Amino acid sequence: SAGGGAQRKMATPKTISKKRKFVHDGVLYAELNEMLMHELAEDGYSGVEIRRTPMRTEIIIRATRTREVLGEKGQRIRELTSAVQKRFGFPEGTVEMFAERVHNRGLSAMAQAESLKFKLLGGLQVRRACYGVIRFVMESGALGVEVIVSGKARVQRAKSMKFKSGFLITTGRPAQMFIEKATRHVMMKQGVLGIRLKIMLPHDPEGKNGPRTPLPDTVTILDPKEDKPITQPAKGADEKAYSAPTLGAPMGGQPRY
């Protein structure tokens, strides 16, 4: 069938130009991320990482509830592996999936956007739901957070609401490193609500909660070194240490002028 042919073409051919390889990898990541986002929405899905080796492809799923992702005796992750293998045309036994636990879910934009989505679907007021998420994110150690909810919330006319806290940068290379973004659509009874969430991660030298590299404008002021106390020499020691040179002819003959 035409669909089957499209699926089989997805696996990377042997010889491929660099440009096509990058496009192929980007499409694979985008489609896989979309698929897992729908499948693992309730299990705190927070992103995926694809590692390619010559022998196999490793897919690492980051989630807050890894037990639910793995399923009973690893059944669910095996089903996901099989679905990914068939959908993207990988040869049998060349795909392996792992689940990695997110240590700090308060710093995961995807997990927080999903949490806000379920709060709104549960009928919680937009303002209360947003401030609850902001408080939780800031308590988790984030430098700043911004939540934008747009659409028909309670009233007939659509509007956009923005909630902010802390410090957030928006431009340049640091924004790519320090800002985590997530977008979600909430299918409400009166229409679709859009959620956009940004979290500014803190600098972490270990690289667990945020980037290892500090912000470029960070100035670290070091404590001055303690001055060693000046010790007073003993009386008469300076006279012994300094002996005046004797005047007269140098050794070996004539005096030099």
C-alpha positions in Angstrom: 0.0 0.0 0.0 1.0 3.7 -0.4 1.1 4.2 3.4 3.3 1.1 3.9 5.7 2.4 1.3 5.9 5.7 3.0 6.6 4.0 6.3 9.4 1.8 4.8 11.1 4.8 3.3 11.6 6.5 6.7 14.6 4.4 7.7 17.9 6.1 6.6 19.3 4.6 3.4 23.0 3.7 3.2 24.3 6.6 1.2 22.7 10.0 1.9 23.9 13.6 1.6 24.7 15.6 4.8 21.9 18.0 4.1 19.3 15.2 3.6 20.6 13.4 6.7 20.0 16.4 9.0 16.5 17.0 7.5 15.7 13.2 7.9 16.8 13.3 11.6 14.8 16.4 12.2 11.6 14.9 10.7 12.1 11.7 12.7 12.6 13.6 16.0 9.5 15.8 15.3 7.2 12.9 14.4 8.4 10.7 17.3 8.0 13.6 19.7 4.5 14.3 18.5 3.6 10.6 18.8 4.9 10.2 22.3 3.4 13.5 23.4 -0.1 12.1 22.6 0.6 8.6 23.9 2.3 9.6 27.2 0.5 12.8 28.0 -0.8 11.6 31.4 2.5 10.1 32.4 4.4 13.4 32.6 6.2 13.1 29.2 9.0 15.7 29.2 10.9 15.0 25.9 12.8 12.5 23.9 16.4 11.9 22.9 17.6 9.9 19.9 21.1 8.4 20.0 22.3 6.6 16.9 25.1 4.0 16.9 26.2 2.0 13.8 24.4 -1.1 15.2 21.2 0.3 16.6 19.1 3.4 17.5 18.5 4.2 21.2 15.5 6.3 22.1 15.5 7.7 25.6 12.1 8.9 26.8 12.2 11.5 29.7 9.1 11.4 31.9 8.1 12.1 35.5 6.3 8.8 36.0 8.7 6.2 34.5 6.8 3.2 36.1 3.7 4.0 34.0 5.8 4.5 30.8 7.4 1.0 31.3 4.1 -0.7 32.1 3.6 -4.0 33.8 6.8 -6.1 33.4 7.9 -3.6 30.6 5.0 -4.5 28.4 4.1 -0.9 27.5 7.6 0.1 26.4 7.8 -3.0 24.3 4.6 -2.1 22.5 5.9 1.5 22.0 9.2 0.1 20.6 7.3 -2.2 18.2 5.0 0.7 17.1 8.0 3.0 16.4 9.9 0.3 14.5 6.9 -0.4 12.2 6.0 3.3 11.8 9.5 4.5 10.9 10.6 1.4 9.0 13.5 0.4 11.2 14.9 -3.2 10.7 13.8 -5.8 13.3 15.8 -5.5 16.6 17.6 -2.2 15.8 15.5 0.0 18.0 15.8 0.1 21.8 13.7 2.3 24.1 14.6 3.5 27.6 12.7 5.5 30.2 14.6 8.2 32.1 13.1 9.8 35.2 13.0 13.6 35.3 14.5 14.6 38.7 12.9 18.0 39.0 9.5 18.2 37.3 9.1 21.8 38.4 11.8 22.7 35.8 10.2 20.8 32.9 8.1 23.1 30.7 6.4 20.1 29.1 5.3 18.5 32.4 4.0 21.8 33.7 2.1 22.6 30.5 0.5 19.2 30.7 -0.3 19.7 34.4 -2.0 23.1 33.6 -3.9 21.5 30.7 -5.5 18.9 33.0 -6.2 21.6 35.6 -8.2 23.6 33.0 -10.0 20.5 31.7 -11.0 19.8 35.3 -12.8 23.1 35.5 -10.3 25.2 37.5 -10.3 28.9 37.0 -7.5 30.1 34.6 -6.0 32.6 37.0 -5.9 30.1 39.9 -4.5 27.3 37.7 -1.7 29.6 36.3 -0.7 31.0 39.6 -0.5 27.5 41.1 1.9 26.4 38.3 4.0 29.6 38.6 4.3 29.1 42.4 5.4 25.5 42.0 7.9 26.3 39.3 9.5 29.1 41.3 9.7 26.9 44.4 11.5 24.3 42.3 14.4 26.7 41.8 13.6 28.4 38.4 14.9 31.9 37.8 11.7 33.0 36.1 8.5 31.7 34.5 5.9 33.0 32.0 2.5 31.5 31.2 0.3 32.7 28.4 -3.3 31.4 28.0 -5.3 32.6 25.0 -8.8 31.7 23.9 -12.3 31.8 25.2 -12.0 31.4 28.9 -15.4 31.5 30.7 -16.6 34.4 28.5 -17.7 34.5 24.9 -15.0 36.8 23.7 -11.5 35.4 23.3 -8.6 37.1 25.1 -5.0 36.5 26.0 -3.8 36.4 29.6 -0.1 36.6 30.5 1.2 35.7 33.9 4.9 36.3 34.8 7.3 35.9 37.7 11.0 36.3 38.2 13.7 37.0 35.6 13.3 35.9 31.9 15.6 36.5 29.0 14.2 36.4 25.5 17.0 36.9 23.0 20.4 35.6 22.0 22.3 32.3 22.6 21.6 32.3 26.4 17.8 32.2 25.6 18.3 29.0 23.6 20.2 27.4 26.5 18.4 28.6 29.5 14.7 28.9 28.4 12.5 25.7 28.3 9.4 26.2 26.2 6.2 24.2 25.8 2.9 24.7 23.9 -0.4 22.8 24.4 -3.9 23.0 23.1 -6.8 22.5 25.5 -10.1 21.3 23.9 -12.6 23.1 26.1 -16.4 22.9 25.6 -16.6 26.5 24.4 -13.5 26.3 22.1 -9.8 25.7 22.0 -7.5 27.3 24.6 -3.8 27.7 23.8 -1.1 27.4 26.5 2.4 28.7 26.1 4.8 28.2 28.9 8.4 29.4 29.3 10.8 28.5 32.2 14.2 30.1 32.8 16.4 27.4 34.2 19.1 28.2 36.8 22.8 27.7 36.2 23.9 24.3 37.6 27.7 23.4 37.5 26.7 19.7 37.6 24.2 20.1 34.7 21.3 18.4 36.4 18.8 21.3 36.9 20.2 23.6 34.2 23.0 24.5 31.8 26.6 24.0 33.0 27.7 27.3 31.4 26.8 30.4 33.4 25.1 33.4 31.8 27.6 35.5 29.8 27.0 38.7 31.9 27.6 36.9 35.3 30.3 38.6 37.3 31.8 36.6 40.1 33.5 38.7 42.8 36.1 36.6 44.6 37.0 37.3 48.3 40.3 39.1 48.7 43.2 36.9 49.9 44.1 37.5 53.6 47.2 39.5 54.0 49.9 37.7 56.0 50.8 39.6 59.2 54.2 41.3 59.0 56.5 39.7 61.6 58.9 42.1 63.4 62.5 40.9 63.2 64.3 40.2 66.4 66.5 43.0 67.8 70.0 42.9 66.3 69.1 40.3 63.6 69.1 43.0 60.9 72.6 44.1 61.8 73.9 40.5 61.5 72.0 39.9 58.2 73.6 42.9 56.6 77.3 43.2 56.6 78.9 46.1 54.8 81.3 45.2 52.0 84.9 45.8 52.8 86.7 48.5 50.9 90.0 47.8 49.2 91.5 46.0 46.3 89.7 42.9 44.9 91.5 39.6 45.1 94.1 39.0 42.4 96.0 42.2 42.2 95.4 45.7 41.0 92.5 47.8 42.2 89.8 48.7 39.7 88.7 52.3 39.2 
